[in-house]
Amino acid sequence: MKFILKLLLTAVAVVILAKILPGVTVNSYLTAVIVALVLAVLNFLVKPLLVILTLPVTILTLGLFLLIINAIIIFIADGFVGGFDVDGWFMAIVFSLLLSLFQSVLFSLLDKD
């Protein structure tokens, strides 16, 4: 039940960010839910593999390369979901940073119960 609630909160954050950021578009609320689901699956399956494969670069850049990995995850989600578009690397990095910020705030409100 908590997973579904977190998924819906992530979808709300995706919709809000799509309205705020000029380079991010989401066609519908259903698309936002699908984006949230795809991001959850990619963060669970693909992100650990990318982190392990790029560990030397991540250590060399003191962890800043993780921003690029997050942008890659956003671009992969952009490729999988038809109504979700992100224009450029900068928008993908900003989107991933703001999405993480929104998720941490919303999930902390959820965990207080």
KOLROTI-99840 format. One record per atom (N, C-alpha, C): residue number from 1; residue in one letter; atom name; x, y, z. Coordinates in steps of 0.1 Angstrom, whole numbers, m for minus. Each point is the difference from the previous one (the first is absolute). Layout:
<recs>
REC pos code site    px    py    pz
REC NUM    A   CA     X     Y     Z
...
</recs>
This chain:
<recs>
REC pos code site    px    py    pz
REC   1    M    N     8   m12     0
REC   1    M   CA    m8    12     0
REC   1    M    C     9    13     0
REC   2    K    N    11    m1     8
REC   2    K   CA     9    11     1
REC   2    K    C     6     3   m14
REC   3    F    N     4   m11    m7
REC   3    F   CA     6     1   m13
REC   3    F    C    m9     8   m10
REC   4    I    N   m13    m3     0
REC   4    I   CA   m10     6    m9
REC   4    I    C    m1    15     4
REC   5    L    N     0     3    13
REC   5    L   CA    m1    14     4
REC   5    L    C    13     8    m4
REC   6    K    N    11    m7     1
REC   6    K   CA    13     7    m4
REC   6    K    C     0     2   m15
REC   7    L    N    m6   m10    m7
REC   7    L   CA     0     1   m15
REC   7    L    C    m9    12    m4
REC   8    L    N   m12     1     7
REC   8    L   CA    m9    11    m4
REC   8    L    C     6    14     4
REC   9    L    N     7     0    11
REC   9    L   CA     7    13     4
REC   9    L    C    11     3   m10
REC  10    T    N     7   m10    m5
REC  10    T   CA    10     3   m10
REC  10    T    C    m6     5   m13
REC  11    A    N   m12    m6    m3
REC  11    A   CA    m7     5   m12
REC  11    A    C    m5    14     1
REC  12    V    N    m4     4    12
REC  12    V   CA    m4    14     3
REC  12    V    C    12     9    m2
REC  13    A    N    12    m4     6
REC  13    A   CA    12     8    m2
REC  13    A    C     4     1   m14
REC  14    V    N    m2   m11    m8
REC  14    V   CA     4     1   m15
REC  14    V    C    m9    10    m7
REC  15    V    N   m13     0     4
REC  15    V   CA   m10    10    m7
REC  15    V    C     4    14     4
REC  16    I    N     3     2    13
REC  16    I   CA     4    14     5
REC  16    I    C    13     5    m7
REC  17    L    N    10    m9    m1
REC  17    L   CA    12     4    m7
REC  17    L    C    m2     2   m15
REC  18    A    N    m9    m7    m6
REC  18    A   CA    m3     2   m14
REC  18    A    C    m6    14    m2
REC  19    K    N    m8     4     9
REC  19    K   CA    m6    13    m1
REC  19    K    C    10    12     3
REC  20    I    N    10    m3     9
REC  20    I   CA    10    10     4
REC  20    I    C    11     1   m10
REC  21    L    N     6   m11    m4
REC  21    L   CA    11     0    m9
REC  21    L    C    m4     1   m15
REC  22    P    N     7     9    m7
REC  22    P   CA    m4     2   m14
REC  22    P    C     4   m11   m10
REC  23    G    N    10    m8     4
REC  23    G   CA     4   m11    m9
REC  23    G    C    m5   m14     3
REC  24    V    N   m10    m1     9
REC  24    V   CA    m6   m12     4
REC  24    V    C   m15     0    m3
REC  25    T    N    m5   m10    m8
REC  25    T   CA   m14    m1    m3
REC  25    T    C    m5   m14     4
REC  26    V    N   m12     1     6
REC  26    V   CA    m8   m13     3
REC  26    V    C   m14     2    m6
REC  27    N    N    m4    m9    m8
REC  27    N   CA   m13     2    m7
REC  27    N    C   m12    m2     9
REC  28    S    N     0    m9     9
REC  28    S   CA   m12    m2     9
REC  28    S    C     4    m5    13
REC  29    Y    N    m9    m1     9
REC  29    Y   CA     2    m6    14
REC  29    Y    C     4   m14    m1
REC  30    L    N    m7    m8    m9
REC  30    L   CA     4   m14    m2
REC  30    L    C    14    m1    m4
REC  31    T    N     5     8    m9
REC  31    T   CA    14     0    m4
REC  31    T    C     9     3    12
REC  32    A    N    m4     9     9
REC  32    A   CA     8     3    11
REC  32    A    C     1   m13     9
REC  33    V    N   m10    m7     2
REC  33    V   CA     0   m12     8
REC  33    V    C     9   m11    m7
REC  34    I    N    m1    m1   m13
REC  34    I   CA     9    m9    m7
REC  34    I    C    14     4     1
REC  35    V    N     3    13    m1
REC  35    V   CA    14     5     2
REC  35    V    C     5    m4    14
REC  36    A    N    m9     2    10
REC  36    A   CA     4    m3    14
REC  36    A    C     3   m15     1
REC  37    L    N    m8    m8    m6
REC  37    L   CA     3   m15     1
REC  37    L    C    12    m4    m8
REC  38    V    N     3     6   m11
REC  38    V   CA    12    m3    m8
REC  38    V    C    12     5     7
REC  39    L    N    m1    12     6
REC  39    L   CA    12     5     8
REC  39    L    C     3    m9    12
REC  40    A    N   m11    m5     7
REC  40    A   CA     2    m9    11
REC  40    A    C     7   m13    m5
REC  41    V    N    m4    m6   m11
REC  41    V   CA     6   m12    m5
REC  41    V    C    14     3    m4
REC  42    L    N     3    11    m7
REC  42    L   CA    13     3    m5
REC  42    L    C    10     3    12
REC  43    N    N    m5     7    10
REC  43    N   CA     8     2    12
REC  43    N    C     3   m13     8
REC  44    F    N    m9    m9    m1
REC  44    F   CA     2   m13     6
REC  44    F    C    10    m9    m7
REC  45    L    N    m2    m1   m14
REC  45    L   CA     8    m9    m8
REC  45    L    C    12     5    m7
REC  46    V    N    m1    12    m6
REC  46    V   CA    11     5    m9
REC  46    V    C     9     9     8
REC  47    K    N    m4     8     9
REC  47    K   CA     8     9     7
REC  47    K    C    12    m7     8
REC  48    P    N    m3   m10     7
REC  48    P   CA    11    m7     7
REC  48    P    C    11    m5    m9
REC  49    L    N    m4    m5   m12
REC  49    L   CA     9    m5   m10
REC  49    L    C     9    11    m5
REC  50    L    N    m7    12    m3
REC  50    L   CA     8    11    m5
REC  50    L    C     9     6    10
REC  51    V    N    m4     0    13
REC  51    V   CA     9     5    11
REC  51    V    C    12    m9     1
REC  52    I    N    m2   m14    m1
REC  52    I   CA    11    m9     2
REC  52    I    C    10     2   m12
REC  53    L    N    m6     1   m12
REC  53    L   CA     9     1   m12
REC  53    L    C     8    13    m1
REC  54    T    N    m6    10     6
REC  54    T   CA     7    13    m1
REC  54    T    C     6     4    14
REC  55    L    N     3    m9     8
REC  55    L   CA     5     3    13
REC  55    L    C    13     7     0
REC  56    P    N    10    m3    m8
REC  56    P   CA    12     8     0
REC  56    P    C    m2    15    m4
REC  57    V    N    m9     2   m10
REC  57    V   CA    m3    14    m3
REC  57    V    C    m7     7    11
REC  58    T    N    m9    m7     6
REC  58    T   CA    m8     6    12
REC  58    T    C     9     4    11
REC  59    I    N    10    m9     3
REC  59    I   CA    10     3    11
REC  59    I    C     9    12    m4
REC  60    L    N     4     0   m13
REC  60    L   CA     9    10    m5
REC  60    L    C    m7    14     1
REC  61    T    N   m13     0    m3
REC  61    T   CA    m8    13     0
REC  61    T    C    m6     3    14
REC  62    L    N     3    m8    10
REC  62    L   CA    m5     1    13
REC  62    L    C   m16    m1     1
REC  63    G    N    m5    m8    m9
REC  63    G   CA   m14    m3     0
REC  63    G    C    m8     8    m9
REC  64    L    N     6    10    m6
REC  64    L   CA    m8     9    m9
REC  64    L    C    m5    m7   m13
REC  65    F    N     7   m11    m3
REC  65    F   CA    m4    m8   m12
REC  65    F    C   m14    m6     2
REC  66    L    N    m4    m1    12
REC  66    L   CA   m14    m6     3
REC  66    L    C   m11     9    m6
REC  67    L    N     3    13    m1
REC  67    L   CA   m10     9    m7
REC  67    L    C    m1    m5   m15
REC  68    I    N    11    m3    m6
REC  68    I   CA    m1    m5   m14
REC  68    I    C    m8   m13    m1
REC  69    I    N     3    m9    10
REC  69    I   CA    m7   m13     0
REC  69    I    C   m15     3     2
REC  70    N    N    m4     9     9
REC  70    N   CA   m14     3     1
REC  70    N    C    m6     6   m13
REC  71    A    N     7     8    m7
REC  71    A   CA    m4     5   m13
REC  71    A    C    m2   m11   m10
REC  72    I    N     9   m10     0
REC  72    I   CA    m1   m11    m9
REC  72    I    C   m13    m8     3
REC  73    I    N    m3    m2    13
REC  73    I   CA   m12    m7     4
REC  73    I    C   m13     8    m5
REC  74    I    N     1    13     1
REC  74    I   CA   m11     9    m5
REC  74    I    C    m2    m2   m15
REC  75    F    N    12     0    m7
REC  75    F   CA    m1    m2   m15
REC  75    F    C    m5   m14    m4
REC  76    I    N     3   m10     8
REC  76    I   CA    m5   m13    m3
REC  76    I    C   m15     0     2
REC  77    A    N    m4     6    10
REC  77    A   CA   m15     1     3
REC  77    A    C    m7     8   m11
REC  78    D    N     7    10    m5
REC  78    D   CA    m5     8   m12
REC  78    D    C    m2    m9   m12
REC  79    G    N    10    m9    m2
REC  79    G   CA    m1    m9   m11
REC  79    G    C   m11   m10     1
REC  80    F    N    m3    m5    12
REC  80    F   CA   m10   m10     2
REC  80    F    C   m14     6     0
REC  81    V    N    m2    11     6
REC  81    V   CA   m14     6     1
REC  81    V    C    m2    10   m11
REC  82    G    N   m11    m2    m7
REC  82    G   CA    m3     8   m12
REC  82    G    C    m4    14     3
REC  83    G    N    m7     3    10
REC  83    G   CA    m5    14     2
REC  83    G    C     9     8    10
REC  84    F    N    12    m5     2
REC  84    F   CA     9     7     9
REC  84    F    C    12     4    m8
REC  85    D    N     3    13     0
REC  85    D   CA    12     5    m7
REC  85    D    C     8     9     8
REC  86    V    N    13    m2    m1
REC  86    V   CA    10     9     7
REC  86    V    C    10     5   m10
REC  87    D    N     2    13    m1
REC  87    D   CA     8     6   m10
REC  87    D    C    14     3     5
REC  88    G    N    10    m8    m3
REC  88    G   CA    13     3     3
REC  88    G    C     5    m5    14
REC  89    W    N    13    m1     1
REC  89    W   CA     7    m5    12
REC  89    W    C    m3     9    12
REC  90    F    N     1    13    m2
REC  90    F   CA    m2    10    11
REC  90    F    C   m14    m2     6
REC  91    M    N   m10    m1    m8
REC  91    M   CA   m13    m2     5
REC  91    M    C    m2   m13     7
REC  92    A    N     7   m11    m5
REC  92    A   CA    m1   m13     7
REC  92    A    C     7     1    13
REC  93    I    N    11     7     2
REC  93    I   CA     7     1    13
REC  93    I    C    m9     8     9
REC  94    V    N    m5    11    m5
REC  94    V   CA    m9     9     9
REC  94    V    C   m12    m8     4
REC  95    F    N    m6    m7    m9
REC  95    F   CA   m12    m8     3
REC  95    F    C     3   m11    10
REC  96    S    N    11    m7    m1
REC  96    S   CA     3   m10    10
REC  96    S    C     3     6    13
REC  97    L    N     7    11     1
REC  97    L   CA     3     7    13
REC  97    L    C   m13     4     7
REC  98    L    N    m9     7    m8
REC  98    L   CA   m12     4     6
REC  98    L    C   m10   m11     4
REC  99    L    N     0   m10    m9
REC  99    L   CA    m8   m12     4
REC  99    L    C     5    m7    13
REC 100    S    N    13    m1     1
REC 100    S   CA     5    m5    13
REC 100    S    C    m3     8    12
REC 101    L    N     0    13    m2
REC 101    L   CA    m3     9    11
REC 101    L    C   m15    m1     3
REC 102    F    N    m9     0   m10
REC 102    F   CA   m14    m2     3
REC 102    F    C    m3   m13     6
REC 103    Q    N     6   m11    m5
REC 103    Q   CA    m2   m13     6
REC 103    Q    C     4    m1    15
REC 104    S    N    11     7     3
REC 104    S   CA     5    m1    14
REC 104    S    C   m10     7     9
REC 105    V    N    m5    12    m5
REC 105    V   CA    m9     7     9
REC 105    V    C   m14    m7     1
REC 106    L    N    m5    m5   m11
REC 106    L   CA   m13    m7     0
REC 106    L    C     1   m13     8
REC 107    F    N    11    m8    m2
REC 107    F   CA     1   m13     7
REC 107    F    C     3     2    15
REC 108    S    N     6    11     3
REC 108    S   CA     2     3    15
REC 108    S    C   m13     3     6
REC 109    L    N    m9     7    m7
REC 109    L   CA   m14     2     5
REC 109    L    C    m7   m13     2
REC 110    L    N     2    m9   m10
REC 110    L   CA    m6   m13     1
REC 110    L    C     5    m9    11
REC 111    D    N    12     1     3
REC 111    D   CA     6    m9    11
REC 111    D    C    m3     5    14
REC 112    K    N    m6    12     1
REC 112    K   CA    m3     5    14
REC 112    K    C   m12    m7     6
REC 113    D    N    m8    m7    m8
REC 113    D   CA   m12    m7     5
REC 113    D    C     4   m12     7
</recs>
